[in-house]
């Protein structure tokens, strides 16, 4: 079975309304369809990469390429886990979490998107909360980081609601002009003070931990 060779396909992160996991079978196509229907309103750009502005068919293919590329390049020292958030059996968005040398640094950076048709329901906050529980409560993580444009109020609100603190700015070039992003950082201690969403993790086997560079098993948190 595929799970015997890639145990992360058995990982499940469950919150009150969502199940986060790797997609299987034809589910990547469902995620691509979701992206094709829109991920942000016209004339806005919440991401440095303009993939959300591509025509629907190209946007769908971008999502599939990213999914396959990240699986294909995976190593325990450099990985990117694209967890699809399912609500009532259908995908509503993607919560990604990426790390380099996680076994030493115990730090990740994350990003996410929610299908335009599902925005405003609080899924973005719940997706991130579920991912943070996996990181801190199950994998022994110490830090979570994120980036948001200074004018991306919804994303910044999610981060601050979950306990992130400002950690400086980054300056990039977008369409020939400078844009600024807020760097955000969440410690294990601040997460513990702000964690309110009940989350259950199943299928986190020793094989999963090995793939994530998260061995040995951390001591349980209270």
C-alpha positions in Angstrom: 0.0 0.0 0.0 1.1 3.6 -0.7 1.0 4.4 3.1 3.6 1.8 3.7 6.1 3.8 1.6 4.8 7.3 2.4 3.3 7.1 5.9 2.3 10.8 5.9 -0.7 9.7 3.8 -2.1 8.3 7.1 -1.8 11.5 9.0 -5.0 13.2 10.1 -5.3 16.5 11.9 -8.9 17.0 13.0 -10.6 20.2 14.4 -14.3 20.8 15.1 -15.2 21.4 11.4 -12.1 20.3 9.5 -9.9 17.4 8.7 -6.4 18.3 7.4 -4.5 15.6 5.5 -2.8 14.9 2.2 -5.2 14.4 -0.7 -5.5 10.9 -2.3 -7.0 9.5 -5.4 -8.8 12.2 -7.4 -8.8 14.6 -4.5 -5.9 16.7 -5.9 -8.2 17.4 -8.9 -10.9 18.7 -6.5 -8.4 21.0 -4.9 -7.4 22.3 -8.3 -11.0 22.8 -9.2 -11.4 24.8 -6.0 -8.5 27.1 -6.9 -9.8 27.5 -10.4 -13.0 28.9 -9.0 -11.0 31.7 -7.3 -8.8 32.2 -4.2 -9.1 36.0 -3.8 -11.2 38.9 -5.1 -10.2 40.5 -8.4 -7.7 43.3 -8.3 -6.2 42.1 -5.0 -2.9 40.2 -4.5 -2.4 38.6 -1.1 0.7 36.6 -2.3 4.0 37.7 -3.7 3.6 35.1 -6.4 0.8 36.1 -8.8 -0.5 32.6 -9.2 -4.0 33.6 -7.9 -4.4 35.9 -10.9 -3.7 33.2 -13.5 -6.6 32.1 -15.8 -8.6 29.3 -14.1 -7.1 26.4 -16.0 -3.6 27.6 -15.4 -4.4 28.3 -11.7 -5.6 24.7 -11.3 -2.4 23.3 -13.0 -0.3 25.5 -10.7 -1.9 23.9 -7.7 -1.2 20.4 -9.1 2.4 21.1 -10.0 3.0 22.5 -6.5 1.5 19.4 -4.9 3.5 17.0 -6.9 6.7 19.1 -6.8 6.7 19.2 -3.0 6.2 15.5 -2.6 8.9 14.8 -5.2 11.5 17.0 -3.6 10.8 15.8 0.0 13.7 15.0 2.4 13.6 14.9 6.2 16.0 17.9 6.1 13.9 20.0 3.7 10.2 19.4 3.3 6.9 21.1 2.6 3.7 19.5 3.7 0.5 20.7 1.9 -2.3 19.7 4.1 -5.7 20.0 2.4 -8.5 21.2 4.7 -11.7 19.1 4.1 -15.1 20.3 5.4 -17.9 17.7 5.2 -15.8 15.7 2.8 -15.0 18.5 0.4 -11.8 20.6 0.2 -12.1 24.2 1.3 -8.4 25.3 1.3 -4.8 24.3 1.8 -2.6 24.8 4.9 1.0 24.4 4.1 3.9 24.0 6.6 7.5 24.0 5.5 10.8 23.4 7.3 14.5 23.1 6.8 16.6 21.1 9.3 13.5 20.7 11.5 15.2 18.1 13.7 17.7 20.8 14.8 15.9 24.1 14.4 12.4 22.9 15.5 10.9 25.8 13.4 8.5 26.0 10.5 7.1 28.7 8.2 3.5 28.3 7.0 1.2 29.7 4.4 -2.4 29.0 3.4 -5.2 29.8 1.0 -9.0 29.3 1.3 -11.3 29.0 -1.7 -13.1 32.3 -2.4 -16.5 30.6 -2.0 -15.5 29.5 1.6 -14.0 32.7 2.9 -15.5 34.5 5.8 -16.5 31.3 7.7 -13.4 31.2 9.9 -11.8 28.3 8.1 -8.4 30.1 7.8 -8.1 30.5 11.5 -9.2 26.9 12.2 -6.8 25.5 9.6 -3.8 27.4 11.1 -4.8 26.4 14.7 -4.9 22.7 13.7 -1.5 23.0 12.0 0.0 24.7 15.1 -1.3 21.9 17.4 0.4 19.4 15.2 3.6 21.4 15.3 3.8 22.2 19.0 1.8 19.5 20.8 2.9 16.5 18.6 6.2 17.3 16.9 8.0 19.2 19.6 8.2 22.4 17.6 9.5 25.6 19.2 8.7 28.3 16.7 6.2 29.0 13.9 6.7 31.9 11.5 4.6 33.5 8.8 4.6 36.5 6.4 1.8 38.8 5.4 1.7 42.0 3.4 1.2 45.0 5.6 -2.2 45.7 4.0 -3.5 42.1 4.3 -5.6 42.7 7.3 -7.4 39.3 7.4 -4.2 37.3 7.4 -2.6 39.6 10.0 -5.7 39.3 12.2 -5.5 35.4 12.1 -1.9 35.5 13.1 -2.4 37.9 16.0 -5.5 36.1 17.2 -3.4 32.9 17.5 -0.6 34.7 19.5 2.0 35.6 16.9 4.1 38.6 17.5 5.6 41.0 15.0 9.2 40.1 14.1 10.3 42.9 11.7 9.6 43.5 8.0 10.7 42.2 4.7 10.9 44.3 1.5 10.3 42.7 -1.9 9.7 43.9 -5.5 6.3 43.4 -7.0 5.4 44.7 -10.4 8.4 47.1 -10.3 7.5 48.6 -6.9 8.6 47.8 -3.3 6.1 46.0 -1.1 6.5 45.4 2.6 5.5 42.3 4.5 5.2 41.8 8.2 7.3 39.0 9.6 5.4 37.2 12.4 6.7 34.7 15.0 4.9 32.4 17.4 6.7 30.7 20.3 5.6 27.4 21.9 4.8 29.3 25.1 2.6 31.9 23.3 0.8 29.2 21.4 0.0 27.4 24.7 -1.5 30.6 26.1 -3.7 31.2 23.0 -4.7 27.7 21.9 -8.4 27.3 22.2 -9.4 25.1 19.3 -9.7 21.4 20.2 -7.5 19.3 17.8 -7.0 15.6 17.5 -4.0 14.1 15.6 -4.1 10.4 14.4 -1.7 8.5 12.2 1.4 10.2 13.4 3.6 7.1 13.3 7.3 6.8 13.8 7.5 6.7 10.0 5.9 10.1 9.8 8.2 11.5 12.4 11.2 10.2 10.5 10.0 11.8 7.3 9.6 15.1 9.2 12.9 14.9 10.9 11.0 15.0 14.2 12.6 12.0 16.0 12.9 11.2 18.8 9.4 11.5 20.0 9.0 14.6 22.2 7.7 14.4 25.7 3.9 15.1 25.9 2.7 18.6 26.7 0.1 19.3 29.3 
